[in-house]
């Protein structure tokens, strides 16, 4: 769990687990209770806030997709180096656990 940030959202009070290197959200736990809006002005402000948040999330996803090939290439190189360091052996069989 050392490579994961646990973040509490100050706005909606939900809990996010985010990968440290890639910035990808690994899990999301919504808040227990949602707040209710008292007036039309608050509802309009909430809609504007949600629209801005959606635009920010979209921009973040576009940026992540731009770097997706780099992230996959890095992950592949690390896995390849790990595989080259480990001695080749017989693959583990599901029947070995018996």
C-alpha positions in Angstrom: 0.0 0.0 0.0 3.0 2.3 0.0 2.4 3.2 -3.6 -1.1 4.4 -3.0 -2.5 7.7 -1.7 -5.7 7.6 0.3 -7.4 11.0 -0.2 -10.5 12.3 1.5 -12.4 14.7 -0.8 -13.1 18.0 1.0 -16.2 18.7 -1.2 -18.2 15.4 -1.1 -16.4 13.6 1.7 -15.7 10.5 -0.4 -12.6 8.4 -0.1 -10.3 7.9 -3.1 -7.3 5.6 -3.4 -4.9 6.9 -6.1 -1.9 5.2 -7.6 1.2 7.3 -6.8 3.0 7.0 -10.1 0.2 7.0 -12.7 -2.3 9.1 -10.9 -5.0 6.6 -11.7 -7.9 6.2 -9.2 -7.9 2.7 -7.9 -11.0 2.8 -5.8 -13.7 5.2 -4.8 -15.9 5.0 -1.7 -18.8 7.5 -1.7 -19.7 9.5 1.4 -22.3 8.0 3.7 -24.9 10.8 3.5 -25.4 13.3 0.8 -26.2 16.9 1.7 -29.5 18.4 0.5 -29.8 21.7 -1.3 -31.8 24.4 0.4 -32.5 26.9 -2.4 -32.5 27.3 -6.1 -29.4 29.4 -5.9 -27.6 26.6 -4.1 -28.8 24.1 -6.7 -27.6 26.4 -9.6 -24.2 26.8 -7.9 -24.0 23.0 -7.4 -24.8 22.4 -11.1 -22.1 24.9 -12.1 -19.6 23.2 -9.7 -20.4 19.8 -11.1 -20.0 21.0 -14.7 -16.6 22.5 -13.9 -15.6 19.3 -12.1 -16.7 17.2 -15.1 -14.6 19.4 -17.4 -11.6 19.0 -15.1 -12.1 15.2 -15.0 -12.4 15.1 -18.8 -9.2 17.1 -19.2 -7.4 14.8 -16.8 -8.5 11.7 -18.7 -7.4 13.2 -22.0 -4.0 13.9 -20.5 -3.8 10.4 -19.1 -4.6 8.9 -22.5 -1.9 11.0 -24.1 0.7 9.4 -21.7 -0.9 5.9 -21.6 1.5 4.4 -24.1 4.4 5.7 -22.0 3.0 4.3 -18.8 2.4 0.9 -20.5 5.9 0.9 -22.0 7.4 1.6 -18.6 5.3 -1.1 -17.0 6.3 -3.6 -19.7 10.0 -2.8 -19.4 9.9 -3.3 -15.6 8.1 -6.6 -16.0 10.6 -7.7 -18.6 13.5 -6.8 -16.4 11.9 -8.7 -13.5 11.3 -11.7 -15.7 14.9 -11.7 -16.9 16.2 -11.6 -13.3 14.1 -14.5 -12.1 15.4 -18.0 -13.0 13.2 -19.8 -15.5 11.3 -22.6 -13.9 8.3 -24.8 -14.1 5.0 -22.7 -14.0 2.9 -23.1 -10.9 0.1 -25.6 -11.4 -3.3 -25.2 -9.6 -2.8 -28.7 -8.4 0.4 -27.8 -6.6 -1.6 -26.3 -3.7 -3.1 -29.7 -2.8 
